[in-house]
Amino acid sequence: MSDLVADLLAGKHSALARVITKIENRSPGYRETVSELHQHTGHADVVGVTGSPGAGKSTLVDKVAAEYRDRGLTVGVIAIDPSSPYSGGAVLGDRIRMASNAGDMDVFFRSMSARGSLGGLSTATTDAVTALDAFGKDVIIVETVGAGQNEVDIVRTADTVAVLVPPGSGDDVQMLKAGILEIGDVFVVNKADLDGADRTVQQLREMLQGRGGGAGHHGAMAATDESAIGPDTEGDAADERWDPPIVETVANRSEGVEAFISVLEDHADYLDRTGKREQQARDRFAAEIRTLLREDANELVSGELDRHGGIESAVDAVMARETDPYTVVDEVLAPLRECLDAENAP
């Protein structure tokens, strides 16, 4: 075990910060570090918070973290910020957040760049969650950019997904139909003291009912009635369904925060009771493996393309009608196919 990993597992926040920096920068040895940490994970509850810009995600996360600390739990927060088109860094990373938890070492906050990845979540985010989990944080919150339906990538990281919607905006509610509705395990109408909150709640309820009673990124179809989740009396726990609730909050006054956390706990219990947490983990690792395969394969292919003269040379040949895109790809991949065939030969 490396000294850095040993220090992280020993509870040193400085080591945790260095590991996440190493992960985010993709510094030499970061993969080995994440590999060492993996066997120490699987204990934290991971909550994803997403939704449209202006919904108050950062304020709610701040208050939720404070409430968890009052309950004696440790918290890790990863806030995914938009990426600078020039440096790739988080352009909002220096903004003041988590004001309620300033100076509390048991709330570890990190702002990370989206790095242009679909849904605002890069592979580095998944690795950072691994580091926080191995460190021993009880709850890990991932707050996303809030860029719309592409936020579905958050389901690869979170056990429970909360979608925030500001009140009085029909466009924001309609946006949910485009895809983000399907990933929410709980919906939060924040700023519920403003005009239009009741209408937004009603719109959300109608949309959820229109989907047969609910959604939820675990894939279980929700019940069609208004009842709260409880034991399924007509079948075993595996057949139990989750009906995504709607919670009203006024985060800047901490109103509704306890109710929100209660729903998060209910969903965590549901995942454990039905065995769906294990299935989620399997799906998450499958998605991670596929993503890493694509990234690494892309690097290999890019290197081979460079050895063939680079993309510009290939485009020049295609433009001159000396070859075509399919032939270019076949020629670039030929050595890789030959290596794989030789490796798998009897």
N, C-alpha and C positions, 0 to 999 in steps of 0.2 A: 504494500500500500504506500502511495506517495505521501510525503509529509503534508502537502496541501490538503489532500483528501482526509488524512488523519486529523488535521486541525479542524476541518469542517465537521467531521463526525463527532469531534470533541466539543462542539458547540461554540466555536470561535467565529463571531460574525465577520471579522476581518477576512478570514479564510473563505467564508461564503461569498463575500463581495468579490474577492479575487477570482474565485471559480466562475461566478456569473460573468465577470468581465472577460475572462478567458473564453467562455462559451460564446458570448456575444461577438467577440472579435474573431472567433474561429482561430485562435492562436494555436501554434504547434502543441500537440499533446492533448487538446481539449476532448477528443474522442475517447482517448484512454481514460481521462478523468471521469467522463460521464459513464463509461463502462464500469469503472470501479464503484461508482455511486449507486448504480442500478440495483444491486442486491440489497441495498438498505432502504428501498422505497416501498410504497404500497400502504402507507399508514395515514397520510393526510387526506382530508376532504378538499377537493378542488372545485371551486365555484367560478363559473364564467359569468361576467357581467358585460352585456352588450346592449346596443340600441342606438337610436338616432342621435346625432349631435345635439347638444343642448338639453338632453333629457336629465342631466344631473348625475351621471354615472360616478364621477370622481367624488362628489359630495356624499353620495350614498355609500360608496366603498369606504370612505373615511369614517363615517358614523358606524358602519357595520364592524369595521376593524376595532373601533373603540369599544363597542359592545362586547365583542368576543374577548377583548382584554379584561373587561370588567368581570367576565365569567372565568377568568384564569387561563384562557387559551392563548397560544402564541399564533401569530399571523404573518404570512408572507404575501406581499402584493406585487404583482407584475403589471405595470401599466404600459400597454402597447401604444406608442405614439406614431403619428405619420412620419415617414422617412424623408429626409432631405434629399432632393434629386441630385445634389452635388457630393455630399459626404456619405450619404446612407445612414447618417445618425438621426436620432430622435429630435425633431425640431421643437418639440414642446417639453423636452426632458428637464428643463430647468424651471418649469413652472412650479409654483408652490402648491403642493397637495398634502393630503394627510395631516392637516393642521392640528387635528384633535390628538394626534399620536406623536407629535414632534418630541424627540428625545427619548421615546420608549424603545429600547433595544429589542424588545420582544415583538415589535412590529417592523418587519424588514420590508422596505419599499424600494422598488427598482423600476425605473422608466427605461423601456427598451424600444428600439426602432423596429417598425414593421418590416423594413427591408424590402418593400415592394411585393411581399408575398400575398397570395390570395387570401382574403379575409383578414389581413393585417397580422396574421400569426406566422412567424417564421419557425423553422426547425429549432432555432436557438431558444425560442420561448418554451418549447416542450422540454428542452434540455435544462433550462433554468428551473422549471417546475420540478424536474428530477432532483436538482441540487437542493431546492427548498424542502422537498419531501425527505430526502436523505438527512438533511440537517435536523429534522425533527419538528418542523412547523406543523401545528395541528390543523390549521386552515390555510389554504392558498387561494388567493383571489386573483383572477386574470381579468383585467379590464381592457376592452378592445377599443380600437379607434372609433367605431360606430359608423362605418362606411356603408351600411345597408346590407343587402341580402348576402353578400360575400362573407359576412361574419360567420357563416355556417362552419368555417374551419375551426371555430372555437370548440366544437363538440369533440374534436380529437384530443383535447387537453382537459376538459372539465367533466366532472361527475354530474354537476347540476348547472344548468344554464338559465340565467335570469335575463329577461329582455325588458329594458326600460323604455317607456313611451311617455312623452310629455303630453299634458292634457290640451284639449281644444284644437288639435291639429288633425284634420281628417286625412291630410296627405300622409302623415306619419303612420296612421293606422292602416291606410290603404297599402303603404309600403310593405307592411307585414305580409300581405298576400303574396308578395313576390318571392318569398322563400324563408324569411327569418321566422315567420310564424311557426314553421315546422320544427324549429330547434329549441323552442322555449319550454322549460320545465316549470317555470313560474314567470308571470308577467307582472311588472311593477309600473303602476301609474304614479310617477313621482310628481312633486309639486301639486299634490292633490288639493291644495287650498285655492288653486286658481280656477277661474271660470272654465267650464268645459270638461272638467275632470269626470263628472258623472257620465257625460255623453261618451267620453273615451272608454270608460269602463264598460259601458253597454255595448259599444262597437266591438270591443275585444271579446266580450262574452258571446256575442252573436257569431263572430268569426270562428271562435273555438267550437261552438256548437255546430256550426256549419261543416266542420271537419269530423263530425261524428262524435263530438264530445271532448276533443282535445288534441294535443300533439305530444311533444316531448321527444328529445333527441335519442332516447333509449329505444325508440321505435314501438313502444307499447301503445296501442290504441286506447284512448281515454274513455271513461264512462260517459254516457250521454246524459246523465242526470246531474243535478246540482249538488249531490251529496259529496262530502269530503271523503278522501281516500281512507279506506279501512280494510280489514280482512275480507277477502273474497269468500263469501259463504257458499257460493255455488261451484267453486273449484279450488284447486290448490293454489299456493302462493305464486307459483310461476305464471298463473293465468290472471293474476291481479293487475288491474289497470290504473294508470295514473292520470288524473284529471288536472291539468295545469291550472292552479289557482291564480287569481288576480289580486294583488296586494296594492293598497293605496298608501303612499308615504309622502311625508314632507321632510326630506332628508336634512335640510339646513336647520330644522328644529328637532331632529332626531325622532320625529313622529312616524310611527309605523315600522321602525327599525326592528323592534323586538318581534313583531308579527312576521316580518320578512325572514328573520333568522329562524323563527319557529317553522316556517314553511320549508326552509332549506334543510332543517333537521328532519322534518317529516319525509322529505324526498330521499335523504340519505338512509333513513330507516327503511323506506320502501325498496331501495336498491339492495340493501342487505337482506331484507326479508324474502324477496322474490328471487334472489340470485342474479339479478340483472347487473349488479356491480361487476361481477366477474365477466359477464358477457361484454360489458362496456370496455373493460380492460383489454379483452381479447381483440375487440374491434379497433381499439386505440393503437395497440401494438401492431396490428396488421397494417393500419394506415401509416404508421410511422416507418415500418419496414419498407413499404411501397415508396414512400416519399424519399427515404434515404437511397433506395435503389435507383430511383429516377435521377436524383442529384448526382450520385457517384457515376452512374452510367453516362450522364450528360458530360461530366468532366472527361471521362475516358474518350468519348466520341469527339469532343471538342479538340482534345489533344491529337487524336488521329487525323482529324480534318486539317489541323495545322500542318501536320507532316505531309499532307497532300497539297500543300500550297495555300491553305486557308480558304475561308468562305468567299473572299473576293475573287480569287482565282477560279473557284468553282462556278460562281455566278457569271464571270466573263465567258467561260466555256459554254455555259448554257445559253447565254445571250447570243453567242456566235453560232448557235445551233450545232456545236461540235459534240454535245452530249445533252443529257436531260437530267432533271432532278432525281428521278428514280435510279438512274445509272450512277450518279454521283454518290448517292447514299449506299448503293450496293458496293461500290468500290471502297468507300471509307470503312464500311462494316465488315468487309471480307476478311481482313486479318483477325478481327475479334471473333468472327464465326469460326474461323479455322482453329483458333486457340481453344475455343469451347468444345468444338468437335473432337479435337485431339485429347482434351481433358476427359471427355466422357466416352472415349473409345474403349471397347472391351479389351 
